[in-house]
Amino acid sequence: MNAEKVVFSFIVVLALTLNFGFFLGKMEDPLDHNIYVLFATIFINFFATGLKLGDRTQIGAVLLSTSLVANLQLIAAAAVWGYVEHISGTGLTPENTSVMVSLTGGALIANVISVVILVSETLMSRR
Amino acid sequence: MSATQLDRVSFIVLRNMRTPIIILVCVYAVCILGMVIIPGLPDANGNATRMSFFHAYYFLAYTATTTGFGELPGEFSNAQRMWAVVCLYISVVTWLYAVGKIISLVKNPHLQAAIDETRFARAVAKKIRNYYIVCGFGDTGSLLLRGLDDAGLSTVVLESNDERIKALDLRDYQIKVLGLCADATQPRFLLEAGIESEKCVGILILSNDEDANLKVAVSARILRPDLKIICRSTSEENESEILAVGGDIHVVDPFRVFASYLSMIIYNPTIQTINEWISGSPDSRLDHNICPLKGGKWILCGHGRMGRVVYKKLSEKQIDITVVEPRAKNIEGIVDHAVLGRANLENLEKAGLKDCVGLIAGTDNDTFNLSMIHQANRVNPALFSMVRQNQHTNEIVFKRAQVDYIMQPSLVIARMVLFMLTAPLLKSFFSYLRLVYENDPSRLADITNRLETEVGGEAPMLKTYSFTQKKAPAVYQKLFEQTEVKLGDICRDPAIQTDFLKMVPLVHRRGEVIKVLPPNDLVLMAEDEVLFCMRPSQEVYFEANISNIHILDYLLTGVEPPRGSFFRWLERKGIAN
């Protein structure tokens, strides 16, 4: 067992689970989507990106790109939230909430791909 | 630029930035979360307010970077202030750490090397001119580069010593010389130096390391089967292995070349005088030989790798020569022509210093060479002294020492390679001279006289011209019109048609047929190649002769036809009347 692999897989899977936890629930209901979970998702996704940096393999490149996609989507979601709360002042209406949640849904897909690659690579290494 | 280099640069950057980025992310997350959770001042209803994520991020953004706008968006509670202090210290320290990492990354030698390599490869790929790759920028390399630059040839340098590459950057070449500090034995660097490019016309391998040279030659041949390779080698086994690589390959052995030059000065000074003159050595003229004496007894100090070849060459020509050599195993087999011991006054006198005509100081140590010449000159001032200069940096001392002739192996090699590249036909000229010397030595004097009267002076210029449409449009057009153009015609002086420019055609080549010292009435054909020896000032006139149809017309006929329509009409009238 390799400590680096444990931490790496842990973070990558955690990024997916947190993302899923935030995404779960009715699309337009603000009560189903907790802002703290979004914060945790963003943090763990950034952390995962940091861990993926500097890997020279092809797999490493794909993992990094999925992470970047997830980050982009999550930042967009956070920006939507920040805009409606602080700038337009409308608060989380059902329309705004659905936009925010659908953006994190995209990030969810990217995280799923990332985990699938991680698992398949582990299976292929046969060790 | 290949993908692998870019990969390396980005890899080094990302690997080094990974830790700071992860730490920064964690610190931001902890601080933001703390600011959001910790209760703020109570609102109108007495409930504690909470900072939003956006405001927490905003606060941290200006605090962590030490900007410090104050308590925004509203006044903080004491609990928040306490956390703000914690945030400030840890985030500022983390930022300093990250910035320090970035700065150390910029100074990282691996990153520097990777960036230099990338830049070099990119610049080479952008080169417009044809170029040679030079491996090894030592004494020989730098002398050669100077010569190639003067001849307008472009070069790319690979050298494993960082100091030498820095020295290269300080030279003022007319054509920018690209250099990379790299070990040329790694084929990757040969690729980056553009060996596979069509514009790469040759590789010159000049380092002192025999094995490295062989390795570079082999990799170069495999990468480019048609490339011209010139390789330095001092051992015979290596030489045969290098030659076995095949294709257009030449080996230069500094010891052998040096020894043959040296022996030529003694037994055949005329050819060597012409050689020196053509090479443009300072103070070399054709009207007197470098070494005015022949025969008599000579002393050779040093019988190592080079001395051995000199001794062999000279004894073959029946020149009486005595060796002074400190190592007993170096003079096995020639004991009756040798004195064992260092070349001090005592041993030199034992070797017959008093009644000898010349002394060759040919050890590989400049200090020894200079001191023995100095001592010998005091005993026998009439001595003709020749000295081997090993280090180019010692030039000043050698010039001041009372020496009749200085020879630098690096200079000899550089010249030889230079002529191989800029005037390949010169080789036939010198083989012809040697042939003349063996059969009819008096004719050699005629050749020298002709060169002296028709070119003369010091430091002539050698230039090869091929009579193609591009290089000599006027000549090409005349030949196309079936007009007879003789070699002598194009050498005429455009000011006075009956005179000639200060130039001598040395070698003429038509296909495989080579003619040395072609006569002036030789009729030119398209695609002929001629090597001329001329005064540098005559080049402009000659190039006008072969490219300007009006000048060539005048040279061929001796009359200048009218060019304007009025005068042409007048001329026609005149003829009609």
Interface residues (C-beta under 8 A of the other chain):
Chain A: I35 Y36 F39 F43 F46 F47 T49 G50 L51 L53 G54 R56 A78 W81 G82 E85 H86
Chain B: D7 F11 L14 R15 N16 M17 R18 I21 I22 V25 C26 Y28 A29 I32 L33 V36 S52 F53 F54 H55
